[in-house]
Amino acid sequence: FPTRRSSDLVLQELKENGYPAEQILRAKDGSCVVQDESGMRYWLKDYKEGSECSAVRESDILAGVHEIAAFHAAVRRCSLQIPEFMKKEKNSLQLLYSRHFKELILLKNYVRSRKKKNAFESRFRELYPHFIAQAKEALDQLNGQEEAFDEMLLCHGDCNQHNILHTAEGFCLINFENMFWGKQVVDLVNFLRKMMEKNSWSIQLGRSILEEYDKVVNLTEGDRKLIYILLLFPEKFWKISNHYSNSHKAWVSGRDIEKLEKLSEMEPARVRFLENVFSF
Protein backbone atom coordinates (compact mmCIF):
# COMPACT_ATOMS: atom_id res chain seq x y z
CA PHE A 1 0.00 0.00 0.00
CA PRO A 2 1.18 3.54 -0.72
CA THR A 3 0.77 4.70 2.87
CA ARG A 4 1.43 3.09 6.23
CA ARG A 5 -2.09 3.82 7.43
CA SER A 6 -3.65 1.52 4.88
CA SER A 7 -6.58 -0.85 4.77
CA ASP A 8 -5.27 -3.19 7.48
CA LEU A 9 -5.04 -0.32 9.95
CA VAL A 10 -8.56 0.80 9.07
CA LEU A 11 -9.78 -2.73 9.84
CA GLN A 12 -7.87 -2.70 13.13
CA GLU A 13 -9.50 0.58 14.11
CA LEU A 14 -12.95 -0.77 13.28
CA LYS A 15 -12.36 -3.83 15.47
CA GLU A 16 -11.04 -1.71 18.33
CA ASN A 17 -14.28 0.28 18.15
CA GLY A 18 -16.47 -2.80 18.44
CA TYR A 19 -17.10 -3.84 14.82
CA PRO A 20 -15.93 -7.46 14.17
CA ALA A 21 -13.98 -6.71 11.00
CA GLU A 22 -11.66 -9.38 9.63
CA GLN A 23 -7.99 -8.69 10.35
CA ILE A 24 -4.96 -8.83 8.08
CA LEU A 25 -2.04 -10.70 9.61
CA ARG A 26 1.43 -9.19 9.35
CA ALA A 27 4.56 -11.09 8.41
CA LYS A 28 7.69 -11.12 10.61
CA ASP A 29 9.03 -8.02 8.84
CA GLY A 30 5.80 -6.13 9.61
CA SER A 31 4.49 -6.28 6.06
CA CYS A 32 0.85 -7.15 5.42
CA VAL A 33 1.69 -8.49 1.95
CA VAL A 34 3.61 -11.74 1.44
CA GLN A 35 5.06 -13.29 -1.70
CA ASP A 36 5.32 -16.98 -2.56
CA GLU A 37 8.02 -18.76 -4.57
CA SER A 38 6.29 -18.04 -7.89
CA GLY A 39 6.16 -14.31 -7.20
CA MET A 40 2.44 -14.17 -6.39
CA ARG A 41 1.57 -11.66 -3.68
CA TYR A 42 -1.06 -12.27 -1.01
CA TRP A 43 -2.79 -10.84 2.01
CA LEU A 44 -2.79 -13.15 5.03
CA LYS A 45 -6.09 -12.81 6.85
CA ASP A 46 -7.80 -14.44 9.77
CA TYR A 47 -10.07 -17.20 8.56
CA LYS A 48 -13.82 -17.36 9.05
CA GLU A 49 -15.56 -20.65 8.38
CA GLY A 50 -19.07 -20.57 7.00
CA SER A 51 -21.31 -20.79 3.96
CA GLU A 52 -22.09 -18.04 1.48
CA CYS A 53 -25.23 -15.99 1.90
CA SER A 54 -27.99 -17.47 -0.25
CA ALA A 55 -29.15 -15.21 -3.09
CA VAL A 56 -32.62 -16.76 -3.14
CA ARG A 57 -33.47 -17.39 0.53
CA GLU A 58 -35.12 -14.24 1.88
CA SER A 59 -33.91 -14.73 5.46
CA ASP A 60 -30.30 -14.90 4.22
CA ILE A 61 -30.73 -11.88 1.98
CA LEU A 62 -32.16 -9.74 4.77
CA ALA A 63 -29.43 -10.89 7.17
CA GLY A 64 -26.89 -9.96 4.50
CA VAL A 65 -28.17 -6.43 3.99
CA HIS A 66 -28.33 -6.07 7.78
CA GLU A 67 -24.59 -6.78 7.92
CA ILE A 68 -23.86 -4.24 5.19
CA ALA A 69 -25.82 -1.64 7.16
CA ALA A 70 -24.00 -2.63 10.37
CA PHE A 71 -20.65 -1.97 8.68
CA HIS A 72 -21.86 1.39 7.42
CA ALA A 73 -23.12 2.32 10.90
CA ALA A 74 -19.80 1.28 12.47
CA VAL A 75 -17.92 3.54 10.06
CA ARG A 76 -20.13 6.47 11.02
CA ARG A 77 -19.48 5.88 14.74
CA CYS A 78 -15.68 5.66 14.39
CA SER A 79 -13.23 8.51 13.93
CA LEU A 80 -11.41 6.63 11.19
CA GLN A 81 -8.18 7.97 9.76
CA ILE A 82 -8.88 7.30 6.08
CA PRO A 83 -5.78 6.87 3.88
CA GLU A 84 -5.46 9.71 1.39
CA PHE A 85 -5.03 7.29 -1.51
CA MET A 86 -8.64 6.17 -0.99
CA LYS A 87 -9.94 9.71 -1.53
CA LYS A 88 -9.63 9.79 -5.30
CA GLU A 89 -11.62 11.76 -7.85
CA LYS A 90 -12.14 8.44 -9.65
CA ASN A 91 -14.71 7.60 -6.95
CA SER A 92 -17.02 10.26 -8.40
CA LEU A 93 -20.25 8.67 -9.59
CA GLN A 94 -20.59 11.37 -12.24
CA LEU A 95 -17.23 10.44 -13.77
CA LEU A 96 -17.95 6.72 -13.57
CA TYR A 97 -21.35 6.81 -15.22
CA SER A 98 -20.28 9.42 -17.77
CA ARG A 99 -17.55 7.00 -18.85
CA HIS A 100 -20.00 4.11 -19.06
CA PHE A 101 -22.40 6.26 -21.09
CA LYS A 102 -19.66 7.20 -23.56
CA GLU A 103 -18.59 3.56 -23.88
CA LEU A 104 -22.12 2.57 -24.89
CA ILE A 105 -22.14 5.31 -27.54
CA LEU A 106 -18.76 4.19 -28.87
CA LEU A 107 -19.99 0.61 -29.26
CA LYS A 108 -23.16 1.85 -30.97
CA ASN A 109 -21.04 3.81 -33.46
CA TYR A 110 -18.86 0.77 -34.07
CA VAL A 111 -21.87 -1.48 -34.65
CA ARG A 112 -23.47 1.06 -36.98
CA SER A 113 -20.29 1.18 -39.08
CA ARG A 114 -20.30 -2.59 -39.58
CA LYS A 115 -21.77 -3.59 -42.96
CA LYS A 116 -22.34 -7.21 -41.92
CA LYS A 117 -23.50 -7.44 -38.35
CA ASN A 118 -23.22 -10.59 -36.28
CA ALA A 119 -25.98 -11.89 -33.97
CA PHE A 120 -24.76 -9.96 -30.94
CA GLU A 121 -24.45 -6.67 -32.82
CA SER A 122 -27.93 -7.02 -34.33
CA ARG A 123 -29.50 -7.66 -30.91
CA PHE A 124 -27.47 -4.87 -29.32
CA ARG A 125 -28.72 -2.45 -31.95
CA GLU A 126 -32.34 -3.42 -31.25
CA LEU A 127 -32.01 -2.96 -27.49
CA TYR A 128 -29.78 0.12 -27.57
CA PRO A 129 -32.45 2.90 -27.88
CA HIS A 130 -34.29 1.74 -24.75
CA PHE A 131 -31.23 1.37 -22.56
CA ILE A 132 -29.36 4.46 -23.75
CA ALA A 133 -32.46 6.53 -22.92
CA GLN A 134 -32.35 5.16 -19.36
CA ALA A 135 -28.61 5.85 -19.16
CA LYS A 136 -29.10 9.45 -20.31
CA GLU A 137 -31.94 10.06 -17.86
CA ALA A 138 -29.90 8.65 -14.96
CA LEU A 139 -26.86 10.71 -15.90
CA ASP A 140 -28.92 13.88 -16.32
CA GLN A 141 -30.38 13.41 -12.82
CA LEU A 142 -26.95 12.71 -11.36
CA ASN A 143 -25.04 15.56 -13.01
CA GLY A 144 -24.68 18.57 -10.78
CA GLN A 145 -26.44 16.87 -7.87
CA GLU A 146 -23.99 14.26 -6.63
CA GLU A 147 -22.83 16.34 -3.68
CA ALA A 148 -26.45 16.64 -2.52
CA PHE A 149 -26.68 12.88 -2.05
CA ASP A 150 -25.22 11.49 1.19
CA GLU A 151 -21.77 12.32 2.50
CA MET A 152 -18.53 10.65 1.47
CA LEU A 153 -17.73 7.76 3.81
CA LEU A 154 -15.84 4.48 3.84
CA CYS A 155 -17.48 1.79 1.68
CA HIS A 156 -16.89 -1.95 1.39
CA GLY A 157 -16.62 -1.84 -2.39
CA ASP A 158 -17.75 -5.38 -3.27
CA CYS A 159 -21.07 -6.14 -1.60
CA ASN A 160 -22.55 -9.35 -2.93
CA GLN A 161 -23.61 -12.76 -1.62
CA HIS A 162 -20.10 -14.17 -2.05
CA ASN A 163 -18.69 -11.72 0.50
CA ILE A 164 -21.28 -12.39 3.20
CA LEU A 165 -20.77 -15.56 5.24
CA HIS A 166 -23.19 -17.44 7.46
CA THR A 167 -20.98 -18.64 10.33
CA ALA A 168 -21.64 -20.32 13.65
CA GLU A 169 -21.73 -16.83 15.22
CA GLY A 170 -24.12 -15.44 12.60
CA PHE A 171 -23.68 -13.54 9.36
CA CYS A 172 -20.58 -11.45 8.69
CA LEU A 173 -19.16 -9.28 5.93
CA ILE A 174 -15.73 -10.35 4.59
CA ASN A 175 -13.13 -9.42 1.97
CA PHE A 176 -12.52 -5.71 2.45
CA GLU A 177 -9.80 -5.49 -0.21
CA ASN A 178 -11.84 -3.11 -2.37
CA MET A 179 -12.70 -0.54 0.30
CA PHE A 180 -13.04 2.97 -1.07
CA TRP A 181 -14.11 6.45 -0.04
CA GLY A 182 -17.47 7.30 -1.57
CA LYS A 183 -21.25 7.11 -1.23
CA GLN A 184 -22.29 4.24 1.02
CA VAL A 185 -25.51 3.67 -0.88
CA VAL A 186 -23.31 2.33 -3.69
CA ASP A 187 -22.69 -0.74 -1.50
CA LEU A 188 -26.42 -1.10 -0.92
CA VAL A 189 -27.23 -0.67 -4.62
CA ASN A 190 -24.65 -3.28 -5.65
CA PHE A 191 -26.16 -5.82 -3.26
CA LEU A 192 -29.74 -4.87 -4.11
CA ARG A 193 -29.12 -5.16 -7.86
CA LYS A 194 -27.54 -8.60 -7.46
CA MET A 195 -30.46 -9.86 -5.38
CA MET A 196 -33.04 -8.43 -7.76
CA GLU A 197 -31.38 -10.06 -10.76
CA LYS A 198 -31.47 -13.39 -8.92
CA ASN A 199 -35.12 -12.93 -7.88
CA SER A 200 -36.82 -11.55 -11.00
CA TRP A 201 -36.89 -8.00 -9.63
CA SER A 202 -39.34 -8.91 -6.87
CA ILE A 203 -41.03 -5.74 -5.64
CA GLN A 204 -41.82 -7.26 -2.24
CA LEU A 205 -38.24 -8.45 -1.69
CA GLY A 206 -36.78 -5.15 -2.86
CA ARG A 207 -38.90 -3.23 -0.38
CA SER A 208 -37.94 -5.64 2.41
CA ILE A 209 -34.23 -5.13 1.66
CA LEU A 210 -34.57 -1.35 1.84
CA GLU A 211 -36.63 -1.59 5.04
CA GLU A 212 -34.06 -3.88 6.68
CA TYR A 213 -31.20 -1.51 5.83
CA ASP A 214 -33.23 1.47 7.06
CA LYS A 215 -33.63 -0.20 10.49
CA VAL A 216 -29.87 0.22 11.02
CA VAL A 217 -28.96 3.24 8.88
CA ASN A 218 -31.69 5.74 8.14
CA LEU A 219 -32.30 6.17 4.42
CA THR A 220 -33.05 9.81 3.68
CA GLU A 221 -35.09 10.96 0.70
CA GLY A 222 -31.79 11.92 -0.94
CA ASP A 223 -30.44 8.40 -0.37
CA ARG A 224 -33.52 6.87 -1.97
CA LYS A 225 -33.27 9.22 -4.91
CA LEU A 226 -29.65 8.22 -5.48
CA ILE A 227 -30.52 4.52 -5.19
CA TYR A 228 -33.18 5.02 -7.86
CA ILE A 229 -30.76 6.83 -10.17
CA LEU A 230 -28.08 4.15 -9.85
CA LEU A 231 -30.59 1.36 -10.46
CA LEU A 232 -32.07 3.26 -13.40
CA PHE A 233 -28.70 3.27 -15.15
CA PRO A 234 -28.62 0.02 -17.22
CA GLU A 235 -25.56 -1.41 -15.50
CA LYS A 236 -26.12 -4.96 -16.76
CA PHE A 237 -26.53 -3.81 -20.36
CA TRP A 238 -23.31 -1.82 -20.06
CA LYS A 239 -21.42 -4.81 -18.57
CA ILE A 240 -22.47 -7.15 -21.35
CA SER A 241 -21.70 -4.53 -23.98
CA ASN A 242 -18.35 -3.68 -22.42
CA HIS A 243 -17.38 -7.36 -22.35
CA TYR A 244 -18.13 -7.59 -26.07
CA SER A 245 -16.21 -4.36 -26.78
CA ASN A 246 -13.11 -5.81 -25.14
CA SER A 247 -13.42 -9.25 -26.75
CA HIS A 248 -12.01 -10.70 -29.95
CA LYS A 249 -14.92 -9.89 -32.27
CA ALA A 250 -13.96 -12.45 -34.92
CA TRP A 251 -15.61 -14.98 -32.63
CA VAL A 252 -18.83 -14.08 -30.84
CA SER A 253 -19.50 -15.69 -27.48
CA GLY A 254 -22.87 -17.39 -27.40
CA ARG A 255 -22.92 -16.60 -23.70
CA ASP A 256 -22.97 -12.85 -24.42
CA ILE A 257 -25.95 -13.29 -26.74
CA GLU A 258 -27.75 -15.38 -24.11
CA LYS A 259 -27.13 -12.66 -21.52
CA LEU A 260 -28.62 -10.01 -23.82
CA GLU A 261 -31.71 -12.16 -24.37
CA LYS A 262 -32.14 -12.81 -20.66
CA LEU A 263 -31.69 -9.11 -19.95
CA SER A 264 -34.39 -8.28 -22.49
CA GLU A 265 -36.77 -10.81 -20.92
CA MET A 266 -36.24 -9.38 -17.43
CA GLU A 267 -36.48 -5.72 -18.43
CA PRO A 268 -40.28 -5.33 -17.99
CA ALA A 269 -39.95 -6.60 -14.41
CA ARG A 270 -37.06 -4.19 -13.77
CA VAL A 271 -39.10 -1.26 -15.09
CA ARG A 272 -42.07 -2.23 -12.90
CA PHE A 273 -39.74 -2.49 -9.90
CA LEU A 274 -38.42 1.04 -10.41
CA GLU A 275 -41.92 2.43 -10.92
CA ASN A 276 -43.39 0.72 -7.84
CA VAL A 277 -40.59 0.87 -5.27
CA PHE A 278 -39.56 4.47 -5.92
CA SER A 279 -41.89 7.41 -6.36
CA PHE A 280 -40.72 11.01 -6.14
Stockholm file with secondary structure:
# STOCKHOLM 1.0

chainA/1-280         FPTRRSSDLVLQELKENGYPAEQILRAKDGSCVVQDESGMRYWLKDYKEGSECSAVRESDILAGVHEIAAFHAAVRRCSLQIPEFMKKEKNSLQLLYSRHFKELILLKNYVRSRKKKNAFESRFRELYPHFIAQAKEALDQLNGQEEAFDEMLLCHGDCNQHNILHTAEGFCLINFENMFWGKQVVDLVNFLRKMMEKNSWSIQLGRSILEEYDKVVNLTEGDRKLIYILLLFPEKFWKISNHYSNSHKAWVSGRDIEKLEKLSEMEPARVRFLENVFSF
#=GR chainA/1-280 SS CCSSSCHHHHHHHHHHTTCCCCCEECCTTSCSEEECTTSCEEEEECCCCCEECCSSCHHHHHHHHHHHHHHHHHHHHSCCCCCGGGCCGGGCHHHHHHHHHHHHHHHHHHHHHCSSCCHHHHHHHHHHHHHHHHHHHHHHHHTTTGGGSSCEEEECSCCSGGGEEEETTEEEECCCTTCEEEETHHHHHHHHHHHHHHTTTCHHHHHHHHHHHHHHSCCCHHHHHHHHHHHHSCHHHHHHHHHHHTSCTTSCCHHHHHHHHHHHHHHHHHHHHHHHHCCC
#=GC SS_cons         CCSSSCHHHHHHHHHHTTCCCCCEECCTTSCSEEECTTSCEEEEECCCCCEECCSSCHHHHHHHHHHHHHHHHHHHHSCCCCCGGGCCGGGCHHHHHHHHHHHHHHHHHHHHHCSSCCHHHHHHHHHHHHHHHHHHHHHHHHTTTGGGSSCEEEECSCCSGGGEEEETTEEEECCCTTCEEEETHHHHHHHHHHHHHHTTTCHHHHHHHHHHHHHHSCCCHHHHHHHHHHHHSCHHHHHHHHHHHTSCTTSCCHHHHHHHHHHHHHHHHHHHHHHHHCCC
//
